Amino acid sequence: MSEAGSILVTELESLVPELKDALTGASDSDGLEEIRVKYLGRKGLLAAKLATLKDLPVEDKPLVGKAGNAVKTELTELFAAREAELARAGVDAALSRFDPTMPGRTPAMGSLHPITLVMEEICQVFTGLGFEVVSGPEIETDWYNFEALNLAPEHPARDMQDTLYVTDNVVLRTHTSPLQIRTMMERKPPVAAVAPGKVYRRDSDLTHTPMFHQIEGFLVDHEVSMADLRGTLTSFLQQIFGKDTRVRFRPSFFPFTEPSAEVDISCCMCGGSGEVAGAPCRVCKQTGWVEILGCGMIDPEVFKAVEYDPEVYTGFAFGLGVERVAMLKYGIGDLRMFFENDTRFLSQFS
């Protein structure tokens, strides 16, 4: 081997003790990275010395190249060993600070939304009364949402719905009553069902939102009467709000029921007294009563739309807003709190 070749081999081999000394002084990952770049980087000392290999005589290149590869392998192994050593030291340091006698941290647990809780409770009460739970599309045709429910195109009650139209004949359902039509068209009496779900209207204030939840319920059979409706709803409301809850029915009007009624319950906040701690009750406005739902006997025109014989069958239907029930049940004053996703509010229901 020529003198130039011998000198280059010596220089390459001298990198090994140099790297050992440098690695001994490295105490963290940043220091290791600097050393790696200095010795093993693309522009590092090893690369610079191997770049001069081209200037050696041809007969020296195989021997010097072999020595260079051996040095590179040793440098890489030294670096990897020091890197692993520092990693182990970091783990040991972390473990030394760990106290196994300390109690663990319980991760924060989520919970069902209060609307979901109330909806499930309502459905559970009605399934206990013999009703089944049905579901259907939130985008409905005008026929299912209005006409089959005795709301003709020119009917003034359509203005009360504040409908959101997709097309001239397709709407975001304004109530869950279309599921009454769909269910009755699919089966013959006797049938009893509740239909929970989202509905949509042009509303947005303290007590209304563009999207909210309703539960429609109905029962059809031979000789169903207003007394059956009253008994069913009284049982339901007392299971939801307490057995001491008083219930009253007031005459009202809905296009799809005749006769129709509004149902009130004794105020949950003041117990029906009209006062809370000597002050006027803001929930019932001192009346002692709170409106909770609408109901009535299914109109014969609705039976005709689903090809039920109104001379043979009778039935009742009712509908309630889930948010309203939740607000009364939990004493919540602003409907929008249900949709703000404030974990301080939602965690109260876990």
Secondary structure as GFF3:
##gff-version 3
##sequence-region A 1 350
A	DSSP	alpha_helix	3	25	.	.	.	ID=ss1
A	DSSP	alpha_helix	29	40	.	.	.	ID=ss2
A	DSSP	alpha_helix	45	51	.	.	.	ID=ss3
A	DSSP	three_ten_helix	52	55	.	.	.	ID=ss4
A	DSSP	alpha_helix	61	96	.	.	.	ID=ss5
A	DSSP	alpha_helix	114	128	.	.	.	ID=ss6
A	DSSP	beta_strand	132	133	.	.	.	ID=ss7
A	DSSP	beta_strand	139	141	.	.	.	ID=ss8
A	DSSP	alpha_helix	142	145	.	.	.	ID=ss9
A	DSSP	three_ten_helix	147	149	.	.	.	ID=ss10
A	DSSP	three_ten_helix	156	161	.	.	.	ID=ss11
A	DSSP	beta_strand	164	165	.	.	.	ID=ss12
A	DSSP	beta_strand	170	172	.	.	.	ID=ss13
A	DSSP	alpha_helix	178	186	.	.	.	ID=ss14
A	DSSP	beta_strand	191	200	.	.	.	ID=ss15
A	DSSP	beta_strand	211	221	.	.	.	ID=ss16
A	DSSP	alpha_helix	226	241	.	.	.	ID=ss17
A	DSSP	beta_strand	247	254	.	.	.	ID=ss18
A	DSSP	beta_strand	257	266	.	.	.	ID=ss19
A	DSSP	beta_strand	275	276	.	.	.	ID=ss20
A	DSSP	beta_strand	279	280	.	.	.	ID=ss21
A	DSSP	beta_strand	289	298	.	.	.	ID=ss22
A	DSSP	alpha_helix	300	305	.	.	.	ID=ss23
A	DSSP	beta_strand	314	321	.	.	.	ID=ss24
A	DSSP	alpha_helix	322	330	.	.	.	ID=ss25
A	DSSP	three_ten_helix	335	339	.	.	.	ID=ss26
A	DSSP	alpha_helix	343	346	.	.	.	ID=ss27
A	DSSP	three_ten_helix	347	349	.	.	.	ID=ss28
###
